[in-house]
């Protein structure tokens, strides 16, 4: 589900849209010296998405993804995990559906090594270039 959406246009006619997508689900944090069998981590939070769609088809579409308040708890360990990171992308045409995976970081608060938090995105644009919704989903294999 999409959250709050804000849209502006700059003097050059580019359409900039900002919205929040909900992110929830579970990922597997693989075993390492700290967690001998790994841990299933229930994740929830939001991803802030900013799109900049230019009027000129030669100029790339820019996307920025930033995790916001993404946290989780290990089912076995009870440890707290924090999702962090931001990624930027440029596309010469409408982005692929889905955009997958975008790698963020799953930080461990117990001193164990951080792992990868892969997220896929489906984004919906209207004909004028406004980002009107989409979804963010965890890659269930997770933690590579």
Secondary structure, 3 states (H helix, E strand, C coil): CEEEEEEEECCCCCEEEEEEEEEEEEEEECCCCCCCCCEEEEEEEEEEEEEEECCCCCCCEEEEEEEEEEEEEECCCCCEEEEECEEEEEECCCCCCCEEEEEEEEEECCCCCCEEEEEEEEEEECCCCCEEEEEEEECCCCCC
